[in-house]
Amino acid sequence: MAYNIEAAIHPLKNGGERVTSAYGNRTIYINGGYNTNFHGGIDLVNRVTGTDYIVAAARGYVTAARNTISGYSETYSSGNYIKLEHSGGYTTEYLHMAKGSVAVSVGDVVEKGQVLGYMGTTGWSTGNHLHFGIRLNGSTVDPEPYLLGSKALPNYGGTATVAGEGRIILNSTPLYVSSTAVAPSNRLSGIYYIWGSTMINGRYRITNRAENIGKAGQVTGWVNASDIRLEDVERVPETAPETENSETEPILEREQYEQKIADLTGRLDAAASAINAIKAVVETF
């Protein structure tokens, strides 16, 4: 049964979200027969215009995209899609877009409300709609509370929180065994180091000691770039190179400074006395 929702966040550019299939178990008529399955997202249309542009529900990092499916396909059941990574283990997915409409690429960072593509009916689909899904640590969750604003969908932290190898401070941060692991293996707190400046699938390799950076087998694990806050990144400040034969004058204490002045004054007085003595001798001739 379809119903309208008053969304607080909008996966459709012009809002007016209408649910045509909710999250959970369902039975639908497709391809000449009834099919009962678990629906891991929520199907939406625009209640006024039907179709609409699809936009990012929150700031995200594009981890996957497809733009080549023409119409119905059981092999490529998601049709054309965009998948975004957010902070805290959250991802969102936008399925069944029209062929050729996908407007972003893997590796892009998109802002909340940015157009991702246009609604279509590609893949395992019975008509034009958006399948909007949310996953938390790889498992689907009901998107409706997030759309209504009773639960928060966090923004992605950015693609360049670490510029090069640096020291980071972690606070119960999820640790993954690889760049593609679905669920974290552990949580880390304390000081760690970025093993290399390359980010893969939105994650950085880390190590527990600075001297391990770049050495084979010295990776502690992987952390999401979005889980590294800018204020938790520390870099060693660059120092100006010393020039050849450069010397640094010592900073003098006040007493030392006054003593130096007195010594110079005494030398000047002695020189003046010597000059006057020479003048007196010259004048006798």
C-alpha positions as CSV (number, residue, x, y, z in Angstrom):
1,M,0.0,0.0,0.0
2,A,1.5,3.4,-1.1
3,Y,1.5,6.3,1.3
4,N,3.0,9.8,1.4
5,I,5.7,10.9,3.9
6,E,6.8,14.3,5.0
7,A,10.5,13.8,4.8
8,A,13.0,15.9,6.7
9,I,15.8,14.8,4.3
10,H,15.1,14.4,0.6
11,P,16.5,11.8,-1.8
12,L,14.3,13.4,-4.5
13,K,15.3,16.8,-5.7
14,N,11.7,18.3,-5.5
15,G,10.7,16.4,-2.4
16,G,7.1,15.2,-2.2
17,E,8.3,11.6,-1.4
18,R,5.6,8.9,-1.7
19,V,6.4,5.4,-0.6
20,T,5.3,2.7,-3.0
21,S,7.1,-0.2,-1.2
22,A,8.3,-0.1,2.4
23,Y,11.2,-1.8,4.1
24,G,10.8,-5.4,5.1
25,N,9.0,-8.6,3.8
26,R,6.8,-8.0,0.8
27,T,5.0,-9.8,-2.1
28,I,5.1,-8.2,-5.5
29,Y,3.8,-9.1,-9.0
30,I,6.8,-9.0,-11.4
31,N,7.7,-10.6,-14.7
32,G,4.4,-12.5,-14.9
33,G,4.2,-13.9,-11.4
34,Y,4.2,-13.1,-7.7
35,N,7.4,-12.9,-5.8
36,T,7.9,-12.8,-2.0
37,N,11.2,-11.4,-0.7
38,F,12.8,-9.2,1.9
39,H,13.0,-5.6,0.6
40,G,16.2,-4.0,2.0
41,G,15.2,-0.4,1.2
42,I,12.3,1.9,0.5
43,D,10.8,2.6,-2.9
44,L,10.0,6.2,-3.6
45,V,8.3,8.3,-6.3
46,N,7.4,12.0,-6.4
47,R,3.7,12.3,-5.5
48,V,3.1,15.1,-8.0
49,T,5.4,14.5,-11.0
50,G,6.0,10.8,-10.6
51,T,9.6,10.8,-11.7
52,D,12.3,13.2,-10.4
53,Y,16.0,13.8,-10.1
54,I,17.8,11.8,-7.4
55,V,19.9,13.7,-4.9
56,A,22.3,12.7,-2.1
57,A,20.6,12.5,1.2
58,A,23.8,13.5,3.0
59,R,27.4,14.4,2.1
60,G,29.0,11.2,0.8
61,Y,32.0,9.6,-1.0
62,V,31.0,7.7,-4.2
63,T,32.2,4.1,-3.8
64,A,30.3,2.5,-6.7
65,A,28.3,3.5,-9.8
66,R,26.8,2.0,-12.9
67,N,25.3,3.8,-15.9
68,T,24.9,1.2,-18.7
69,I,21.7,-0.8,-18.1
70,S,18.9,-0.1,-20.6
71,G,15.8,-1.6,-18.9
72,Y,14.6,-4.7,-17.1
73,S,17.4,-7.0,-16.1
74,E,17.4,-9.9,-13.5
75,T,21.2,-10.3,-14.0
76,Y,21.8,-6.7,-13.0
77,S,18.9,-6.4,-10.6
78,S,20.0,-3.0,-9.2
79,G,20.0,-1.4,-12.6
80,N,21.9,1.8,-12.8
81,Y,22.9,3.0,-9.3
82,I,25.1,5.2,-7.1
83,K,26.4,4.1,-3.7
84,L,27.8,6.6,-1.2
85,E,29.9,6.1,2.0
86,H,29.2,8.3,5.0
87,S,30.7,8.5,8.5
88,G,30.2,6.0,11.3
89,G,29.8,2.9,9.1
90,Y,26.8,4.3,7.1
91,T,26.3,3.9,3.4
92,T,23.4,4.9,1.2
93,E,22.4,3.4,-2.2
94,Y,20.2,4.8,-5.0
95,L,19.0,2.1,-7.4
96,H,17.2,1.8,-10.8
97,M,18.3,5.1,-12.3
98,A,17.7,5.9,-15.9
99,K,20.5,4.9,-18.3
100,G,22.9,7.7,-19.0
101,S,21.6,9.9,-16.2
102,V,24.2,9.0,-13.6
103,A,26.0,12.3,-13.0
104,V,28.9,11.4,-10.6
105,S,31.8,9.0,-10.7
106,V,33.6,6.7,-8.2
107,G,35.9,8.8,-6.0
108,D,33.8,11.9,-6.1
109,V,32.7,13.6,-2.9
110,V,29.1,14.8,-3.3
111,E,27.3,17.3,-1.1
112,K,23.9,16.9,0.4
113,G,21.2,17.7,-2.2
114,Q,23.6,17.3,-5.1
115,V,22.1,15.6,-8.2
116,L,23.2,12.0,-8.6
117,G,21.0,11.0,-11.6
118,Y,17.4,10.6,-12.7
119,M,14.8,8.2,-11.7
120,G,14.3,5.2,-14.0
121,T,13.1,1.6,-14.2
122,T,16.3,-0.3,-14.8
123,G,17.2,-3.7,-13.4
124,W,14.6,-5.8,-11.4
125,S,12.0,-3.1,-11.5
126,T,8.2,-2.8,-12.3
127,G,8.2,0.9,-13.0
128,N,9.9,4.2,-12.5
129,H,10.9,4.7,-8.9
130,L,13.9,5.1,-6.6
131,H,15.0,2.3,-4.4
132,F,16.7,4.2,-1.5
133,G,18.7,2.0,0.9
134,I,20.7,2.6,4.0
135,R,23.3,0.2,5.5
136,L,25.0,0.4,8.8
137,N,28.3,-1.6,8.9
138,G,27.1,-3.5,5.9
139,S,23.6,-4.5,7.2
140,T,20.4,-2.9,5.8
141,V,18.3,-0.7,8.1
142,D,14.9,0.8,7.6
143,P,15.5,4.2,5.8
144,E,12.1,5.7,6.8
145,P,13.2,6.9,10.3
146,Y,16.2,8.6,8.7
147,L,14.0,10.3,6.0
148,L,11.6,11.5,8.7
149,G,14.4,12.9,10.8
150,S,14.0,10.7,13.9
151,K,17.4,9.1,13.2
152,A,20.4,11.0,11.9
153,L,22.3,10.1,8.7
154,P,25.9,11.4,9.2
155,N,27.8,13.3,6.6
156,Y,31.0,12.0,5.1
157,G,34.1,13.6,6.7
158,G,35.9,14.2,3.4
159,T,38.4,12.7,1.1
160,A,41.5,14.5,2.2
161,T,41.5,14.5,6.0
162,V,45.1,13.4,5.9
163,A,47.5,15.0,3.4
164,G,50.4,12.5,3.4
165,E,51.7,10.4,6.2
166,G,50.8,11.9,9.5
167,R,50.1,11.1,13.1
168,I,46.4,10.7,14.1
169,I,44.5,10.4,17.3
170,L,41.8,7.7,17.3
171,N,38.9,7.6,19.8
172,S,37.2,4.2,19.6
173,T,37.5,4.3,15.9
174,P,36.4,1.2,13.8
175,L,39.4,-0.8,12.5
176,Y,39.1,-2.9,9.4
177,V,41.3,-5.8,8.2
178,S,41.2,-4.5,4.6
179,S,40.0,-1.7,2.4
180,T,36.9,-3.7,1.5
181,A,36.0,-5.4,4.8
182,V,32.3,-5.0,5.5
183,A,32.4,-5.0,9.3
184,P,35.1,-3.6,11.6
185,S,37.3,-6.2,13.4
186,N,38.1,-3.9,16.4
187,R,38.0,-0.4,17.7
188,L,41.2,1.6,18.4
189,S,42.0,4.5,20.7
190,G,45.3,6.3,21.0
191,I,48.0,7.6,18.7
192,Y,48.6,5.9,15.3
193,Y,50.2,6.8,12.0
194,I,49.0,6.8,8.4
195,W,51.0,4.1,6.7
196,G,50.8,5.8,3.3
197,S,49.0,8.8,1.7
198,T,46.9,6.7,-0.7
199,M,43.3,6.3,0.2
200,I,41.6,3.1,-1.1
201,N,37.8,2.7,-1.0
202,G,37.6,5.6,1.4
203,R,40.1,4.1,3.8
204,Y,43.7,4.7,5.0
205,R,46.1,2.1,6.2
206,I,47.5,2.8,9.6
207,T,50.4,1.6,11.8
208,N,51.1,1.9,15.5
209,R,54.7,3.2,15.2
210,A,56.1,6.0,13.0
211,E,59.2,3.9,12.1
212,N,56.8,1.3,10.6
213,I,55.5,3.6,7.9
214,G,56.0,2.1,4.4
215,K,57.5,-1.2,5.7
216,A,55.9,-4.4,4.4
217,G,53.9,-6.2,7.0
218,Q,53.7,-3.3,9.4
219,V,50.1,-2.3,8.8
220,T,47.9,-2.4,11.9
221,G,44.7,-2.2,9.8
222,W,42.5,0.2,7.9
223,V,40.3,3.1,9.1
224,N,37.6,5.1,7.2
225,A,38.9,8.5,6.2
226,S,35.5,9.8,7.3
227,D,36.2,8.6,10.8
228,I,39.4,10.8,11.0
229,R,38.6,14.3,12.2
230,L,40.7,17.2,11.0
231,E,41.4,18.3,14.5
232,D,42.8,14.8,15.3
233,V,45.5,15.0,12.6
234,E,49.0,16.1,13.8
235,R,51.8,16.8,11.4
236,V,55.4,17.5,12.2
237,P,56.1,21.2,11.3
238,E,58.6,21.7,8.5
239,T,61.8,23.4,9.7
240,A,63.8,25.8,7.5
241,P,67.0,24.2,6.2
242,E,70.2,25.5,7.6
243,T,72.4,27.4,5.2
244,E,76.1,26.6,4.8
245,N,78.3,28.1,7.5
246,S,75.3,29.7,9.1
247,E,75.7,30.6,12.8
248,T,73.1,31.5,15.3
249,E,74.0,34.3,17.8
250,P,73.2,33.3,21.3
251,I,70.4,35.2,23.0
252,L,71.9,37.3,25.8
253,E,70.5,37.8,29.3
254,R,70.2,41.5,30.3
255,E,73.3,41.4,32.6
256,Q,75.4,39.8,29.9
257,Y,74.2,42.5,27.4
258,E,75.0,45.3,29.8
259,Q,78.5,43.8,30.4
260,K,79.1,43.7,26.7
261,I,78.2,47.3,26.4
262,A,80.5,48.2,29.2
263,D,83.4,46.3,27.6
264,L,82.9,48.0,24.3
265,T,82.7,51.4,26.0
266,G,85.9,50.7,27.8
267,R,87.6,49.8,24.6
268,L,86.4,52.9,22.9
269,D,87.6,55.0,25.8
270,A,91.1,53.3,25.7
271,A,91.3,53.9,22.0
272,A,90.4,57.6,22.4
273,S,93.1,58.0,25.1
274,A,95.7,56.4,22.8
275,I,94.7,58.8,19.9
276,N,95.0,61.8,22.2
277,A,98.4,60.7,23.4
278,I,99.6,60.3,19.8
279,K,98.3,63.8,18.9
280,A,100.2,65.3,21.9
281,V,103.5,63.7,20.7
282,V,103.0,64.9,17.2
283,E,102.3,68.5,18.3
284,T,105.8,68.7,20.1
285,F,107.6,68.5,16.8
